[in-house]
Amino acid sequence: NLVSLNDKVTFTIKVKNTGNIQLSSVNVTSTLKGLNGASLSLTNSPVFNSSSSSSAEGTLLVGEVATYTATYTFIASGVSAGGISLTVTSTGQTLGGVGTSDLGDNGDDTDGNTLNDPNFKSRFAKYAKLPPGIGQQQLTEEQINARASQLLSNAGL
């Protein structure tokens, strides 16, 4: 197996307001599944860490990025699943109360999101089995992207 019991994966989730109006009631939800399709549960659901313009949790100014983290520690069902796939959805409202949402691309075009968002960590977790010890290291986004690119390239994806 490429993953083992107690391997820990920390997901860094970034939500950006790409519109032209401030958002409020910003919320992040997630669904974790094994590569075999089994439903799994995060050890820690997404938690707000910070935002690039110092807005409070739940508010995103135009162009602002909010950062959340979530963790999963592999248990037997996760190991037997051969890897994991995290799908993240962010929702929010304009000041006028109009709702908006975005589903991070997970490589599954049947879920309504056919755009290949730059949500590389979800694609990485979905298509490339996690290498030994990846959850044991504190990796930068660039290191994760480099490893994921190499694994996807090796897999012909």
LUMSE-137078 format. One record per residue (C-alpha): residue in three letters; z, x, y; residue number from 0. Coordinates in nm, 2 decimals, padded with zeros to 4 digits. Example, Ala and Ser with C-alpha at 12.3 -4.5 7.8 and 13.67 -1.06 7.14 Angstrom:
<site><aa>Ala</aa><zz>00.78</zz><xx>01.23</xx><yy>-00.45</yy><i>0</i></site>
<site><aa>Ser</aa><zz>00.71</zz><xx>01.37</xx><yy>-00.11</yy><i>1</i></site>
REM end
This chain:
<site><aa>Asn</aa><zz>00.00</zz><xx>00.00</xx><yy>00.00</yy><i>0</i></site>
<site><aa>Leu</aa><zz>-00.06</zz><xx>00.11</xx><yy>00.36</yy><i>1</i></site>
<site><aa>Val</aa><zz>00.25</zz><xx>-00.07</xx><yy>00.47</yy><i>2</i></site>
<site><aa>Ser</aa><zz>00.60</zz><xx>-00.06</xx><yy>00.33</yy><i>3</i></site>
<site><aa>Leu</aa><zz>00.92</zz><xx>-00.26</xx><yy>00.34</yy><i>4</i></site>
<site><aa>Asn</aa><zz>01.10</zz><xx>-00.22</xx><yy>00.68</yy><i>5</i></site>
<site><aa>Asp</aa><zz>00.79</zz><xx>-00.07</xx><yy>00.86</yy><i>6</i></site>
<site><aa>Lys</aa><zz>00.82</zz><xx>-00.20</xx><yy>01.21</yy><i>7</i></site>
<site><aa>Val</aa><zz>00.54</zz><xx>-00.30</xx><yy>01.44</yy><i>8</i></site>
<site><aa>Thr</aa><zz>00.59</zz><xx>-00.35</xx><yy>01.81</yy><i>9</i></site>
<site><aa>Phe</aa><zz>00.32</zz><xx>-00.56</xx><yy>01.98</yy><i>10</i></site>
<site><aa>Thr</aa><zz>00.26</zz><xx>-00.51</xx><yy>02.36</yy><i>11</i></site>
<site><aa>Ile</aa><zz>00.11</zz><xx>-00.83</xx><yy>02.50</yy><i>12</i></site>
<site><aa>Lys</aa><zz>-00.05</zz><xx>-00.82</xx><yy>02.84</yy><i>13</i></site>
<site><aa>Val</aa><zz>-00.14</zz><xx>-01.14</xx><yy>03.03</yy><i>14</i></site>
<site><aa>Lys</aa><zz>-00.36</zz><xx>-01.11</xx><yy>03.34</yy><i>15</i></site>
<site><aa>Asn</aa><zz>-00.43</zz><xx>-01.38</xx><yy>03.60</yy><i>16</i></site>
<site><aa>Thr</aa><zz>-00.81</zz><xx>-01.34</xx><yy>03.64</yy><i>17</i></site>
<site><aa>Gly</aa><zz>-00.84</zz><xx>-01.65</xx><yy>03.85</yy><i>18</i></site>
<site><aa>Asn</aa><zz>-00.82</zz><xx>-01.69</xx><yy>04.23</yy><i>19</i></site>
<site><aa>Ile</aa><zz>-00.49</zz><xx>-01.88</xx><yy>04.25</yy><i>20</i></site>
<site><aa>Gln</aa><zz>-00.13</zz><xx>-01.81</xx><yy>04.16</yy><i>21</i></site>
<site><aa>Leu</aa><zz>-00.01</zz><xx>-01.94</xx><yy>03.83</yy><i>22</i></site>
<site><aa>Ser</aa><zz>00.34</zz><xx>-02.08</xx><yy>03.74</yy><i>23</i></site>
<site><aa>Ser</aa><zz>00.50</zz><xx>-02.19</xx><yy>03.41</yy><i>24</i></site>
<site><aa>Val</aa><zz>00.32</zz><xx>-01.90</xx><yy>03.24</yy><i>25</i></site>
<site><aa>Asn</aa><zz>00.42</zz><xx>-01.90</xx><yy>02.87</yy><i>26</i></site>
<site><aa>Val</aa><zz>00.31</zz><xx>-01.69</xx><yy>02.57</yy><i>27</i></site>
<site><aa>Thr</aa><zz>00.31</zz><xx>-01.82</xx><yy>02.22</yy><i>28</i></site>
<site><aa>Ser</aa><zz>00.21</zz><xx>-01.64</xx><yy>01.90</yy><i>29</i></site>
<site><aa>Thr</aa><zz>00.11</zz><xx>-01.70</xx><yy>01.54</yy><i>30</i></site>
<site><aa>Leu</aa><zz>00.16</zz><xx>-01.43</xx><yy>01.28</yy><i>31</i></site>
<site><aa>Lys</aa><zz>-00.03</zz><xx>-01.44</xx><yy>00.95</yy><i>32</i></site>
<site><aa>Gly</aa><zz>-00.08</zz><xx>-01.20</xx><yy>00.67</yy><i>33</i></site>
<site><aa>Leu</aa><zz>-00.43</zz><xx>-01.07</xx><yy>00.59</yy><i>34</i></site>
<site><aa>Asn</aa><zz>-00.41</zz><xx>-01.30</xx><yy>00.29</yy><i>35</i></site>
<site><aa>Gly</aa><zz>-00.37</zz><xx>-01.60</xx><yy>00.52</yy><i>36</i></site>
<site><aa>Ala</aa><zz>00.00</zz><xx>-01.65</xx><yy>00.45</yy><i>37</i></site>
<site><aa>Ser</aa><zz>00.21</zz><xx>-01.77</xx><yy>00.74</yy><i>38</i></site>
<site><aa>Leu</aa><zz>00.47</zz><xx>-01.51</xx><yy>00.85</yy><i>39</i></site>
<site><aa>Ser</aa><zz>00.74</zz><xx>-01.50</xx><yy>01.13</yy><i>40</i></site>
<site><aa>Leu</aa><zz>00.79</zz><xx>-01.24</xx><yy>01.39</yy><i>41</i></site>
<site><aa>Thr</aa><zz>01.12</zz><xx>-01.06</xx><yy>01.38</yy><i>42</i></site>
<site><aa>Asn</aa><zz>01.13</zz><xx>-01.11</xx><yy>01.76</yy><i>43</i></site>
<site><aa>Ser</aa><zz>00.90</zz><xx>-01.36</xx><yy>01.94</yy><i>44</i></site>
<site><aa>Pro</aa><zz>00.73</zz><xx>-01.25</xx><yy>02.26</yy><i>45</i></site>
<site><aa>Val</aa><zz>00.98</zz><xx>-01.15</xx><yy>02.53</yy><i>46</i></site>
<site><aa>Phe</aa><zz>00.89</zz><xx>-01.10</xx><yy>02.90</yy><i>47</i></site>
<site><aa>Asn</aa><zz>00.94</zz><xx>-00.74</xx><yy>03.01</yy><i>48</i></site>
<site><aa>Ser</aa><zz>00.78</zz><xx>-00.70</xx><yy>03.35</yy><i>49</i></site>
<site><aa>Ser</aa><zz>00.49</zz><xx>-00.78</xx><yy>03.58</yy><i>50</i></site>
<site><aa>Ser</aa><zz>00.27</zz><xx>-00.55</xx><yy>03.78</yy><i>51</i></site>
<site><aa>Ser</aa><zz>00.36</zz><xx>-00.72</xx><yy>04.11</yy><i>52</i></site>
<site><aa>Ser</aa><zz>00.72</zz><xx>-00.77</xx><yy>04.03</yy><i>53</i></site>
<site><aa>Ser</aa><zz>00.69</zz><xx>-01.15</xx><yy>04.00</yy><i>54</i></site>
<site><aa>Ala</aa><zz>00.96</zz><xx>-01.33</xx><yy>03.80</yy><i>55</i></site>
<site><aa>Glu</aa><zz>00.90</zz><xx>-01.44</xx><yy>03.45</yy><i>56</i></site>
<site><aa>Gly</aa><zz>00.66</zz><xx>-01.74</xx><yy>03.44</yy><i>57</i></site>
<site><aa>Thr</aa><zz>00.48</zz><xx>-01.65</xx><yy>03.76</yy><i>58</i></site>
<site><aa>Leu</aa><zz>00.15</zz><xx>-01.46</xx><yy>03.79</yy><i>59</i></site>
<site><aa>Leu</aa><zz>-00.01</zz><xx>-01.38</xx><yy>04.12</yy><i>60</i></site>
<site><aa>Val</aa><zz>-00.39</zz><xx>-01.33</xx><yy>04.14</yy><i>61</i></site>
<site><aa>Gly</aa><zz>-00.48</zz><xx>-01.01</xx><yy>03.95</yy><i>62</i></site>
<site><aa>Glu</aa><zz>-00.12</zz><xx>-00.96</xx><yy>03.83</yy><i>63</i></site>
<site><aa>Val</aa><zz>-00.05</zz><xx>-00.85</xx><yy>03.47</yy><i>64</i></site>
<site><aa>Ala</aa><zz>00.27</zz><xx>-00.96</xx><yy>03.29</yy><i>65</i></site>
<site><aa>Thr</aa><zz>00.38</zz><xx>-00.76</xx><yy>02.99</yy><i>66</i></site>
<site><aa>Tyr</aa><zz>00.56</zz><xx>-00.90</xx><yy>02.69</yy><i>67</i></site>
<site><aa>Thr</aa><zz>00.67</zz><xx>-00.74</xx><yy>02.36</yy><i>68</i></site>
<site><aa>Ala</aa><zz>00.72</zz><xx>-00.89</xx><yy>02.01</yy><i>69</i></site>
<site><aa>Thr</aa><zz>00.82</zz><xx>-00.72</xx><yy>01.69</yy><i>70</i></site>
<site><aa>Tyr</aa><zz>00.77</zz><xx>-00.76</xx><yy>01.32</yy><i>71</i></site>
<site><aa>Thr</aa><zz>00.95</zz><xx>-00.58</xx><yy>01.05</yy><i>72</i></site>
<site><aa>Phe</aa><zz>00.77</zz><xx>-00.59</xx><yy>00.72</yy><i>73</i></site>
<site><aa>Ile</aa><zz>00.94</zz><xx>-00.79</xx><yy>00.45</yy><i>74</i></site>
<site><aa>Ala</aa><zz>00.81</zz><xx>-00.84</xx><yy>00.09</yy><i>75</i></site>
<site><aa>Ser</aa><zz>00.57</zz><xx>-01.12</xx><yy>00.19</yy><i>76</i></site>
<site><aa>Gly</aa><zz>00.42</zz><xx>-00.91</xx><yy>00.47</yy><i>77</i></site>
<site><aa>Val</aa><zz>00.37</zz><xx>-00.61</xx><yy>00.25</yy><i>78</i></site>
<site><aa>Ser</aa><zz>00.21</zz><xx>-00.82</xx><yy>-00.02</yy><i>79</i></site>
<site><aa>Ala</aa><zz>-00.02</zz><xx>-00.98</xx><yy>00.25</yy><i>80</i></site>
<site><aa>Gly</aa><zz>-00.17</zz><xx>-00.63</xx><yy>00.30</yy><i>81</i></site>
<site><aa>Gly</aa><zz>-00.13</zz><xx>-00.63</xx><yy>00.67</yy><i>82</i></site>
<site><aa>Ile</aa><zz>-00.08</zz><xx>-00.88</xx><yy>00.95</yy><i>83</i></site>
<site><aa>Ser</aa><zz>-00.27</zz><xx>-01.06</xx><yy>01.22</yy><i>84</i></site>
<site><aa>Leu</aa><zz>-00.11</zz><xx>-01.17</xx><yy>01.55</yy><i>85</i></site>
<site><aa>Thr</aa><zz>-00.28</zz><xx>-01.44</xx><yy>01.76</yy><i>86</i></site>
<site><aa>Val</aa><zz>-00.14</zz><xx>-01.49</xx><yy>02.11</yy><i>87</i></site>
<site><aa>Thr</aa><zz>-00.20</zz><xx>-01.78</xx><yy>02.34</yy><i>88</i></site>
<site><aa>Ser</aa><zz>-00.10</zz><xx>-01.78</xx><yy>02.71</yy><i>89</i></site>
<site><aa>Thr</aa><zz>-00.07</zz><xx>-02.10</xx><yy>02.91</yy><i>90</i></site>
<site><aa>Gly</aa><zz>00.01</zz><xx>-02.16</xx><yy>03.28</yy><i>91</i></site>
<site><aa>Gln</aa><zz>-00.03</zz><xx>-02.40</xx><yy>03.57</yy><i>92</i></site>
<site><aa>Thr</aa><zz>-00.17</zz><xx>-02.37</xx><yy>03.91</yy><i>93</i></site>
<site><aa>Leu</aa><zz>00.05</zz><xx>-02.48</xx><yy>04.20</yy><i>94</i></site>
<site><aa>Gly</aa><zz>-00.14</zz><xx>-02.81</xx><yy>04.20</yy><i>95</i></site>
<site><aa>Gly</aa><zz>-00.03</zz><xx>-02.87</xx><yy>03.84</yy><i>96</i></site>
<site><aa>Val</aa><zz>-00.37</zz><xx>-02.80</xx><yy>03.67</yy><i>97</i></site>
<site><aa>Gly</aa><zz>-00.31</zz><xx>-02.64</xx><yy>03.33</yy><i>98</i></site>
<site><aa>Thr</aa><zz>-00.50</zz><xx>-02.33</xx><yy>03.20</yy><i>99</i></site>
<site><aa>Ser</aa><zz>-00.48</zz><xx>-02.14</xx><yy>02.87</yy><i>100</i></site>
<site><aa>Asp</aa><zz>-00.64</zz><xx>-01.85</xx><yy>02.69</yy><i>101</i></site>
<site><aa>Leu</aa><zz>-00.64</zz><xx>-01.76</xx><yy>02.32</yy><i>102</i></site>
<site><aa>Gly</aa><zz>-00.65</zz><xx>-01.39</xx><yy>02.26</yy><i>103</i></site>
<site><aa>Asp</aa><zz>-00.94</zz><xx>-01.30</xx><yy>02.04</yy><i>104</i></site>
<site><aa>Asn</aa><zz>-00.84</zz><xx>-01.25</xx><yy>01.68</yy><i>105</i></site>
<site><aa>Gly</aa><zz>-01.19</zz><xx>-01.20</xx><yy>01.53</yy><i>106</i></site>
<site><aa>Asp</aa><zz>-01.20</zz><xx>-01.56</xx><yy>01.40</yy><i>107</i></site>
<site><aa>Asp</aa><zz>-01.47</zz><xx>-01.75</xx><yy>01.59</yy><i>108</i></site>
<site><aa>Thr</aa><zz>-01.38</zz><xx>-02.07</xx><yy>01.41</yy><i>109</i></site>
<site><aa>Asp</aa><zz>-01.07</zz><xx>-02.11</xx><yy>01.62</yy><i>110</i></site>
<site><aa>Gly</aa><zz>-01.26</zz><xx>-02.19</xx><yy>01.94</yy><i>111</i></site>
<site><aa>Asn</aa><zz>-01.25</zz><xx>-01.85</xx><yy>02.10</yy><i>112</i></site>
<site><aa>Thr</aa><zz>-01.58</zz><xx>-01.68</xx><yy>02.05</yy><i>113</i></site>
<site><aa>Leu</aa><zz>-01.54</zz><xx>-01.41</xx><yy>02.32</yy><i>114</i></site>
<site><aa>Asn</aa><zz>-01.44</zz><xx>-01.07</xx><yy>02.21</yy><i>115</i></site>
<site><aa>Asp</aa><zz>-01.15</zz><xx>-01.03</xx><yy>02.46</yy><i>116</i></site>
<site><aa>Pro</aa><zz>-01.01</zz><xx>-00.68</xx><yy>02.51</yy><i>117</i></site>
<site><aa>Asn</aa><zz>-00.72</zz><xx>-00.79</xx><yy>02.29</yy><i>118</i></site>
<site><aa>Phe</aa><zz>-00.77</zz><xx>-00.49</xx><yy>02.07</yy><i>119</i></site>
<site><aa>Lys</aa><zz>-00.43</zz><xx>-00.49</xx><yy>01.91</yy><i>120</i></site>
<site><aa>Ser</aa><zz>-00.49</zz><xx>-00.84</xx><yy>01.75</yy><i>121</i></site>
<site><aa>Arg</aa><zz>-00.83</zz><xx>-00.72</xx><yy>01.62</yy><i>122</i></site>
<site><aa>Phe</aa><zz>-00.67</zz><xx>-00.40</xx><yy>01.50</yy><i>123</i></site>
<site><aa>Ala</aa><zz>-00.40</zz><xx>-00.58</xx><yy>01.31</yy><i>124</i></site>
<site><aa>Lys</aa><zz>-00.65</zz><xx>-00.83</xx><yy>01.17</yy><i>125</i></site>
<site><aa>Tyr</aa><zz>-00.91</zz><xx>-00.60</xx><yy>01.04</yy><i>126</i></site>
<site><aa>Ala</aa><zz>-00.75</zz><xx>-00.26</xx><yy>00.98</yy><i>127</i></site>
<site><aa>Lys</aa><zz>-00.46</zz><xx>-00.24</xx><yy>00.75</yy><i>128</i></site>
<site><aa>Leu</aa><zz>-00.18</zz><xx>-00.06</xx><yy>00.93</yy><i>129</i></site>
<site><aa>Pro</aa><zz>-00.16</zz><xx>00.31</xx><yy>00.84</yy><i>130</i></site>
<site><aa>Pro</aa><zz>00.17</zz><xx>00.44</xx><yy>00.69</yy><i>131</i></site>
<site><aa>Gly</aa><zz>00.44</zz><xx>00.48</xx><yy>00.95</yy><i>132</i></site>
<site><aa>Ile</aa><zz>00.26</zz><xx>00.32</xx><yy>01.25</yy><i>133</i></site>
<site><aa>Gly</aa><zz>00.56</zz><xx>00.10</xx><yy>01.31</yy><i>134</i></site>
<site><aa>Gln</aa><zz>00.78</zz><xx>00.40</xx><yy>01.30</yy><i>135</i></site>
<site><aa>Gln</aa><zz>00.62</zz><xx>00.57</xx><yy>01.61</yy><i>136</i></site>
<site><aa>Gln</aa><zz>00.62</zz><xx>00.48</xx><yy>01.97</yy><i>137</i></site>
<site><aa>Leu</aa><zz>00.25</zz><xx>00.49</xx><yy>02.05</yy><i>138</i></site>
<site><aa>Thr</aa><zz>00.07</zz><xx>00.46</xx><yy>02.38</yy><i>139</i></site>
<site><aa>Glu</aa><zz>-00.20</zz><xx>00.20</xx><yy>02.42</yy><i>140</i></site>
<site><aa>Glu</aa><zz>-00.46</zz><xx>00.48</xx><yy>02.42</yy><i>141</i></site>
<site><aa>Gln</aa><zz>-00.33</zz><xx>00.61</xx><yy>02.09</yy><i>142</i></site>
<site><aa>Ile</aa><zz>-00.33</zz><xx>00.27</xx><yy>01.93</yy><i>143</i></site>
<site><aa>Asn</aa><zz>-00.69</zz><xx>00.21</xx><yy>02.05</yy><i>144</i></site>
<site><aa>Ala</aa><zz>-00.80</zz><xx>00.55</xx><yy>01.93</yy><i>145</i></site>
<site><aa>Arg</aa><zz>-00.65</zz><xx>00.49</xx><yy>01.58</yy><i>146</i></site>
<site><aa>Ala</aa><zz>-00.79</zz><xx>00.14</xx><yy>01.57</yy><i>147</i></site>
<site><aa>Ser</aa><zz>-01.14</zz><xx>00.25</xx><yy>01.68</yy><i>148</i></site>
<site><aa>Gln</aa><zz>-01.14</zz><xx>00.51</xx><yy>01.40</yy><i>149</i></site>
<site><aa>Leu</aa><zz>-01.02</zz><xx>00.27</xx><yy>01.14</yy><i>150</i></site>
<site><aa>Leu</aa><zz>-01.27</zz><xx>00.00</xx><yy>01.24</yy><i>151</i></site>
<site><aa>Ser</aa><zz>-01.55</zz><xx>00.26</xx><yy>01.25</yy><i>152</i></site>
<site><aa>Asn</aa><zz>-01.45</zz><xx>00.38</xx><yy>00.90</yy><i>153</i></site>
<site><aa>Ala</aa><zz>-01.45</zz><xx>00.02</xx><yy>00.78</yy><i>154</i></site>
<site><aa>Gly</aa><zz>-01.80</zz><xx>-00.03</xx><yy>00.93</yy><i>155</i></site>
<site><aa>Leu</aa><zz>-01.68</zz><xx>-00.29</xx><yy>01.18</yy><i>156</i></site>
REM end
